[in-house]
Amino acid sequence: MKIVRFILGLSLMLCAFMLNAQDEGFQRFNDAIKSRGNSDFRIGFYNVENLFDLVDDSLTRDEAFTPEGENRYTFSRYKKKSVGLARTILAMGVWEPMEIVGLCEVENKWVLEGFTKHSPLRNAGYEIIHEDSPDRRGIDVACLYRPDKFNLILYKYYRVVFPHDPERKTRDILYMKGILPNADTLHLFINHFPSRWGGQFASEPGRAHVAGMIRQKVDSLNERYNNPLIVVTGDFNDEPDDISLKDVLDAKLNPDEARANDLVNLMAPVKYKFGTHFFAGEWGVLDHFIVSNQLLKGSSTYTRPNSVGIFDAPWLLTKNAAGQDVIFRTYQGPAYKGGYSDHLPIFLDLYFNRPEQSDSSWDETQ
């Protein structure tokens, strides 16, 4: 009888744990491993924080990341970082490599080829999308994708120009359009919004401007296509309820409030519980997956509110002096720590139901 009570009690505890995990609306490392078995298509995003080569580019501010620079950025340090990031990306795929991986803070195509040719990812079959942006530090937005699982129709980089400060430089917006294995068309935007340098309030208009550009592209897709499947991801340098995301991009915080062609921020439930970035003793949610409402309501290709997650693998975390779990960074200031990034990667799972032929025309957003 005692054994029966113990088993019953344990079952109730497990049920309660599962319900609480479901209520959180997002997944973490252990759940990310389990859920991959049910996923048909996984999209990842990772801010890889200063993935530079070793060469001083005279046109950008990258001199600190050279062997002679302030950070003493040697080949062994570059290789450890590159291999660690590659292993993390591979681990996020669990049974097989993720179908799409958005990246930011990469310096050039050379470091991406280090992933695809000379790292644990060399057998993953990834193709590279990359173009140099005008960012003064020389960091760009890029993408790795599997052509056997995502038939790329087109990609386009949108240059960001600030009307009241045309000399200001930042990262381009990457737009991709392709066909999923079930013949549906997916529209994907990958971003790295302007930083909070100078303070959140002073820097907010820059992020709002970029959000407005994406909103226009999304509206254009909604006008052109019937219920387009849209994913917007990246490092937005803003929380879910900040102006750029909640008001300008108009990404709903609650899926139940979404109507018709609305966007929904699936990372909203994460705030106050965990985060993708740790700063000044607090976790923040700066990396997001924002989806069109059609992806939550669709029958052929769809996702769920709790099908988004933060991949907080143990090797990506360390302890600070206060005993808190913090992100294992490559550098803390000029001090070398040996980690990989100051952000945790995120992922979104898609599911296929009834394959239907979707519009696959070659038109791009205006």
C-alpha positions in Angstrom: 0.0 0.0 0.0 2.8 2.4 0.8 4.4 1.6 -2.5 1.1 2.4 -4.3 0.8 5.7 -2.4 4.4 6.6 -3.3 3.9 5.9 -6.9 0.6 7.9 -6.9 2.3 10.8 -5.2 5.2 10.7 -7.6 2.8 10.6 -10.5 1.0 13.7 -9.2 4.3 15.5 -8.7 5.3 14.7 -12.2 1.9 15.9 -13.5 2.2 19.1 -11.6 5.7 19.6 -12.9 4.6 19.1 -16.5 1.6 21.4 -16.1 3.8 24.1 -14.6 6.3 23.7 -17.4 3.5 24.0 -19.9 2.2 27.1 -18.1 5.5 28.7 -18.5 4.9 28.7 -22.3 8.5 28.0 -23.3 11.0 25.2 -23.1 14.5 24.8 -21.6 17.4 22.4 -22.2 15.9 19.1 -21.1 12.5 19.8 -22.8 14.3 21.0 -25.9 15.9 17.6 -26.2 12.6 15.7 -25.7 10.5 17.9 -28.0 12.7 17.5 -31.0 11.3 14.0 -31.5 7.9 15.5 -32.3 9.1 18.4 -34.3 9.1 18.3 -38.1 11.2 21.4 -38.6 13.4 23.4 -36.1 14.6 26.9 -36.6 17.3 28.2 -34.3 18.8 31.7 -33.7 22.0 32.4 -32.0 23.8 35.7 -31.2 27.4 34.3 -31.3 28.9 37.5 -29.8 31.9 38.8 -31.7 32.8 35.8 -33.9 35.7 37.5 -35.6 38.6 36.2 -37.7 42.1 37.2 -36.8 42.8 39.8 -39.4 42.5 43.5 -38.8 40.1 44.9 -41.4 41.1 48.6 -42.0 37.4 49.5 -42.8 35.9 48.3 -39.5 36.6 48.5 -35.8 37.8 44.9 -35.2 41.4 45.6 -34.1 40.7 44.4 -30.5 40.0 40.9 -32.0 43.5 40.2 -33.4 46.5 38.4 -31.8 48.1 41.8 -31.1 44.9 43.5 -30.0 43.5 44.3 -26.6 41.8 40.9 -26.3 44.8 38.9 -27.5 42.5 37.0 -29.8 44.7 34.1 -30.9 43.9 31.3 -33.3 43.5 28.9 -30.4 40.9 31.2 -28.8 39.1 31.6 -32.1 39.1 27.9 -32.7 37.8 27.0 -29.2 35.0 29.5 -29.6 34.1 28.4 -33.2 34.1 24.7 -32.3 32.1 25.3 -29.1 29.4 27.3 -31.0 29.2 24.6 -33.7 28.8 21.9 -31.1 26.0 23.9 -29.5 24.2 24.3 -32.8 24.6 20.6 -33.5 23.3 19.7 -30.0 20.2 21.9 -30.6 19.2 19.7 -33.5 19.4 16.6 -31.3 18.7 13.7 -33.8 19.7 15.7 -36.8 20.9 19.3 -37.6 18.4 22.0 -37.3 16.9 22.9 -40.7 17.6 26.7 -40.4 20.0 28.6 -38.0 19.9 32.4 -38.0 23.1 34.0 -36.7 24.3 37.5 -35.8 27.6 39.1 -34.8 29.6 37.2 -37.4 32.3 39.1 -39.1 32.4 37.6 -42.5 31.8 34.5 -44.7 35.2 33.1 -43.7 34.1 32.4 -40.1 30.9 30.8 -41.4 32.9 28.5 -43.6 34.8 27.6 -40.5 31.5 26.2 -39.3 30.5 24.4 -42.4 33.9 23.0 -43.4 36.1 22.7 -40.4 33.9 22.1 -37.3 31.5 19.5 -36.0 29.0 20.9 -38.4 31.0 19.9 -41.5 28.7 16.9 -42.2 25.5 18.8 -41.6 25.1 19.9 -45.2 24.5 23.6 -44.4 24.6 26.3 -47.1 25.5 29.8 -46.1 23.6 33.1 -46.6 25.8 36.1 -45.8 26.5 39.6 -47.0 28.7 42.3 -45.4 26.7 45.0 -43.7 27.9 48.6 -43.1 28.1 48.1 -39.4 31.1 50.0 -38.1 32.3 47.0 -36.1 31.9 44.7 -39.1 29.4 42.4 -37.6 26.7 40.9 -39.8 23.5 38.9 -39.8 23.7 35.5 -41.5 22.0 32.2 -41.9 22.8 28.5 -42.3 20.2 26.3 -43.9 19.8 22.8 -45.1 18.9 22.7 -48.8 17.6 19.2 -48.5 14.9 20.5 -46.1 14.4 24.1 -47.1 14.2 24.9 -50.8 15.4 28.5 -50.9 13.6 30.7 -53.4 15.3 34.0 -52.7 16.9 36.0 -50.0 17.4 39.8 -49.8 19.2 42.1 -47.4 17.5 45.3 -46.6 19.7 48.2 -45.8 18.7 50.3 -42.7 18.9 54.0 -43.2 18.0 56.4 -40.3 16.2 59.4 -41.8 17.4 61.9 -39.2 21.0 60.4 -39.0 22.0 59.0 -42.4 25.6 58.6 -41.3 24.7 56.1 -38.6 25.4 52.5 -39.6 23.9 49.3 -38.4 23.2 45.7 -39.4 21.0 44.9 -42.5 17.7 42.9 -42.2 17.9 39.5 -43.8 14.7 38.3 -45.5 14.4 34.7 -46.8 11.6 32.9 -48.7 11.6 29.2 -49.3 9.6 26.0 -49.6 9.2 23.6 -46.6 9.2 19.8 -47.0 5.4 19.8 -47.1 5.3 22.3 -50.0 4.2 25.3 -47.8 6.0 28.6 -48.3 7.9 30.2 -45.3 8.9 33.8 -45.0 11.7 34.5 -42.5 13.2 37.7 -41.2 16.5 37.6 -39.3 17.6 40.7 -37.4 20.0 42.3 -35.1 18.5 45.6 -33.9 20.7 48.6 -32.8 22.2 48.2 -29.3 21.2 50.0 -26.1 24.5 51.8 -26.1 23.9 55.2 -24.6 21.0 54.0 -22.6 17.7 52.4 -23.4 15.7 55.6 -23.7 18.2 57.4 -25.9 18.7 54.4 -28.2 15.0 53.4 -28.5 14.2 55.4 -31.6 16.7 53.4 -33.6 15.2 50.1 -32.7 11.7 51.5 -33.3 12.8 52.6 -36.8 14.0 49.1 -37.7 10.9 47.5 -36.3 8.8 49.9 -38.5 10.7 48.6 -41.6 9.9 45.0 -40.7 6.3 45.9 -40.0 6.0 47.4 -43.5 7.5 44.2 -45.0 5.1 42.0 -43.1 2.1 44.2 -44.2 3.3 43.8 -47.8 3.4 40.0 -47.5 -0.1 40.0 -46.0 -1.4 42.1 -48.9 0.3 39.9 -51.5 -0.4 36.4 -50.1 -3.3 34.7 -48.5 -2.4 33.9 -44.9 1.4 33.9 -45.3 3.5 31.9 -42.9 5.9 34.4 -41.3 8.7 34.1 -38.7 10.6 37.1 -37.4 13.6 36.3 -35.3 16.8 37.8 -34.0 18.4 39.8 -31.3 16.1 42.8 -30.9 17.9 44.4 -27.9 14.5 44.9 -26.5 12.1 43.1 -24.2 8.7 41.8 -25.4 6.8 44.8 -24.0 9.2 47.5 -25.2 8.0 50.0 -27.7 9.8 48.6 -30.8 8.2 45.1 -30.4 4.9 45.7 -28.7 3.8 49.0 -30.3 5.7 49.4 -33.6 6.1 45.8 -34.8 2.7 45.2 -33.0 3.7 41.8 -31.8 0.9 40.5 -29.5 2.0 39.3 -26.1 -0.9 36.9 -25.7 -1.8 34.5 -28.6 -5.5 34.6 -27.5 -5.6 38.3 -28.4 -4.3 37.7 -32.0 -6.6 38.2 -34.9 -6.3 37.6 -38.7 -2.8 38.8 -39.8 -1.5 39.8 -36.4 2.0 38.8 -35.2 2.5 37.0 -31.9 5.7 37.2 -29.7 6.1 33.6 -28.4 8.9 34.7 -26.1 6.6 36.9 -24.0 5.9 34.3 -21.3 9.7 34.0 -20.7 10.0 37.4 -19.1 10.3 37.4 -15.3 11.0 33.7 -15.3 14.3 33.3 -17.3 16.1 35.0 -20.2 18.5 34.9 -23.1 20.9 37.5 -21.8 22.3 38.3 -18.3 23.2 41.9 -17.4 23.7 43.8 -14.2 22.5 40.8 -12.1 19.3 40.2 -14.0 18.1 38.0 -16.9 16.5 39.7 -19.9 14.7 38.5 -23.0 16.3 40.2 -25.9 16.2 37.3 -28.5 12.7 36.5 -29.9 10.6 34.3 -32.1 7.7 36.3 -33.5 5.2 34.5 -35.7 2.2 35.2 -37.9 -1.1 34.2 -36.3 -1.6 31.8 -39.2 1.2 29.7 -37.9 -0.7 29.3 -34.7 -4.0 28.6 -36.4 -2.8 26.7 -39.5 -3.5 23.1 -40.3 -0.8 22.3 -42.9 2.2 24.0 -41.1 1.8 25.2 -37.6 3.4 25.8 -34.3 2.2 26.1 -30.7 2.7 28.8 -28.0 5.0 26.5 -26.0 7.0 25.3 -29.0 9.6 27.9 -28.5 12.6 27.5 -26.2 15.9 28.7 -24.7 18.7 26.2 -25.1 20.4 26.7 -21.7 22.7 23.8 -22.0 25.0 23.3 -19.0 28.1 24.0 -20.9 26.7 27.5 -21.8 26.4 28.5 -18.2 28.7 29.2 -15.3 28.5 30.7 -11.8 29.3 34.3 -10.9 30.7 35.5 -7.6 27.2 35.6 -6.1 26.6 32.0 -7.0 24.1 32.9 -9.7 23.9 31.0 -13.0 25.2 33.3 -15.7 26.2 32.9 -19.3 29.6 31.6 -20.0 31.2 34.3 -22.1 34.3 34.4 -24.3 35.5 37.7 -22.7 34.4 39.7 -19.7 35.8 43.1 -20.8 39.3 42.3 -22.0 39.6 39.3 -19.6 39.5 36.0 -21.4 37.0 33.5 -19.9 36.9 30.8 -22.5 33.1 30.6 -23.1 31.1 31.1 -26.3 28.7 34.0 -26.2 26.9 36.5 -24.0 23.5 35.2 -25.3 21.8 31.9 -25.1 20.4 30.4 -28.4 16.7 30.0 -29.0 14.7 27.7 -31.1 11.2 27.3 -32.7 9.6 24.0 -33.6 7.2 23.7 -36.6 4.9 20.8 -37.3 3.4 19.5 -40.5 -0.1 18.0 -40.9 -1.8 18.0 -44.2 0.6 18.8 -47.0 -0.9 21.3 -49.4 0.6 23.2 -52.3 1.3 26.8 -51.3 2.0 29.9 -53.4 5.7 29.6 -54.4 6.0 32.6 -56.8 9.3 34.4 -56.9 8.0 37.8 -55.9 9.9 39.4 -53.0 8.7 42.0 -50.5 8.9 45.6 -51.6 
